[in-house]
Amino acid sequence: KNGTYDITINLTGKRNSQSANGKTVSVDTKQAEPKDEQLKMMWKVNKALVGNKLNLKMTESGKVLSITGFDAVYNKISASVGSTIKDPKEKTAFLSSFKQSFNEKMLKDQFDKNLVIIPAKGAKIGEKWSQSENATPDGKIKLTTTYTLKSVDNGVAQIAVTGGIPKKSDKKTQEGITRSMTSELSQNGTITLDQNTGWVKNQNIAVKTVQTETLSDGKQSQTMKSSSNSTVVVNPSK
């Protein structure tokens, strides 16, 4: 309408898992609520996100004008955690923290960086190009996304997405305890573009994060491995 486009953002399921001492626990929004009290909150929040829709309005050039629909998400989150967080002040603090990490500005910044994908100079089929952004405030860790133009057919361009954050390792010793940690993020999926305008028609990108932490006193050690799998689907094909 009037040179703008409306896109629906569907919030889908998420799976987290943690392994320690040979045991693995999972939080999967496609499965039943876990019995472990410590995992219930994570499950409730992720489950409350599933099925919600946000509405994104953008210009023909790919500039995001607005993203609406957050209030419904916040209300669903509030209702979901109500049985777990009884104290009104604690509930208010939790919702405030959630809103700081999931809001219009945060998503607008993300989409402004990623909606216009094709380089200004253009791209040929089979060509690859990359974009990097800071994953930490100090800029020492970068999130790199590599795009490959796979095909162009009937005015629709299909682009493969790979990349992420390479495995990083860190080791510190304090009071005889050595803490070693490795973490990495990988992403892969597909983005479909309108060939004429260059803006995203739809996308489906899977994101996986893996973190391993080991504590050792030189005689014995304990390792915990955590992984998170989520999928970002924008304006899915019907």
N, C-alpha and C positions, 0 to 999 in steps of 0.2 A: 504494500500500500504506500503510494507516494514515494516510491524509491526505497522503501524499507522492506525487510524480510522478517518473518516470525519463525523461530525455530523452537522446537520442544526439546528440553533436556530431561531424559528419564533417569531417575536414580535407581540403580539396580543393586543386586546382592553383593555380599562381601564375605570372604573367608580368611580367618586368621588362625594360625597354629603356633604352638610353642612346645619345644621338646627339652626335657631336662631329666637327668638320671635314668635314661632309657624309656621315659614315659612321654607320650605326646598328648596334648590337649588341644582341641580345636573349637573355634567359635565360627559357626557357619550359619548365615542367615537363611539358608535353604533347609536347615535342619532344626530340630526342636531346641528349645531354650536349655542351655547347659544347667546342670544341677549345682556346680561349683559357684558359690556366692561371688567369688572374685571375678568370674567370667560373665556373670549375668548382666552386669552393667554394660560391658562392651557389646554383648549380643543385643541388648535392648536398644541401644543407640543405633547400631547398624541396621537392625530390623526395622526400626521406625523410619529410616531413610528410604527403605525399599518401597517402590510404588508411587513415590512423589514425583511431581513434574514441575520443572521450572520453565518459564517462558522467556526466551531471549529475543530481543529486537535489535536488528543490526541494519546498517546501510549497505548499499550495493558494493561499496569499497571494502567492507569487512569491519567497519568501526562499530563496536558494541554500544548501543544507545541505552539499553536497560535490561535488567534481569529481574523478573518478579516471581512471586510464589513462595518466598521464604517463610512468611508467617505461618502458612499451613505446615511447613516442615517443622518449625519451632514448636507449634502447638502439639504436633504428633510426638516429638521428642519429649516434651514436657509431660504429656499424658503417659508415655511409655515408662519413664523413670520415676513416676510418682509413687509407685508401690515400693521402690527401693530407697529413694531419698525422702524421708518423712519430714525433716526439718525444713520449713519454708525458706529460711535464709540460705541453707546449703543448696536447696533446689535452685534458688535465684542465682547463686554464685555459679553453679554448674551450667545453667542455661546461658549466662553471660559469657562464660569461657567458650562454650560451644559456638555462640554467635560470632565471637572474635575470629574463629578459625573457619567459619562457614557463613559467608555473607556475600552481598552483591559486589562490593569492591574487590574482594579476593577473587571471585570468579570472573569479573570483568577484566581484571589485570591478566588473568590466565588466558582468557579467550582472545584478548587483544593481541597477545603474543603469538597465538596459534591459528587464528581464523584465516589469515592471509598466508597461504603456504608457499605458492609458487614464487620463485625468485623474480625480481623485477626484469631481469634479462631473459626470462623464460627458461624452459627446460625441454630436453629431448627424451623420448622414451628410453628407459634404461639408465638415465642420468641420476646421480645421487647428489644431495646437498645436505648440509647440517646446520643446526642452530644450537647455540649454547646459552644457558642462563645460570645465574648464581643459585646454588642449592643451599648455601649458607650465607649469612650476612657479610662475612669477611671475604667471600668470593673464592675461598680456597678449594671448595668443592663445587664442581660444575655438573649440571644436568644437560647432557647432550642428546639431541634428537636427530636422527638421520632419516631423511625422506628419499624414497626412490619412486620415480614416475614409472609405473608398471604398464599402463595402457591408456589410450584415449579412444572412446567409441561412442558414437551418437551424441556428441557434445558433453560426455561425462568422462572425467579423468580419474583414474584410480591410483592412489599413492600408498605404498607400503611404509609403515613406520616402525623403526627399531631404535635401540640406544638405551640411554639411562645414565646411571651413576656407577662408574667402575668400582670394583671392590676396594674398600679402604680398610686399613688395619691400624690399630692403635694399642699401645701397651704401656701401662703405668704400674709402678710398684710403690706401695705405701704400707708401712708398718708390717713388713714381711709378706704382704699379700700382693700377688701380681694379677692385675686385671687386663685381660686381652680381649679386644673387641674387633670384629670385622662386620662390615655392612655393605650392601649393594642394592641397587634398584635397576630393574630391567623393564622394558616396555616393548610391546609389539602389537601391530594391528593394521587396520586399513582406514584410510580417509578417502571419501569420494567427493570430488569437486565439480562444480559447474564450469565447463570449459570457457564459457564466454565471460562470466563475471569473476571467476577465480575463488569464489567463496564456498565454504563447506556445505555440501548437501547432507551428508551424514558421516559419522565416524564410529568405529568400534575398536577401542584400544585396551588391551589387558596390561595391567601394571602389577609387578610382583616385587616386594621388598623382602630381603632376607638379612637377619642380624644374628650373629653368634657371639656370645659372651662367655668367657672362661675365667674362673677364679682359681688361683693356685697358691698354696703355701710352700711349694717345693716338695711336699710329700704326697699330697693328694689334691685333686682338682675336681671342679664341678663345671659342667658346660650346659648352657641353655641356648637353644636355637629358636628364633621366632621368625615366622614368615607371614606375609599378608598378601592376599590376592584380591584384586578388584578390577572391575571393567568399567570404562567410561564410554557410554553410548550416547551419541548426540543425534537427534532426529532419525531414529532407526527406520529402516525400510520396512514396509508392511507387506 
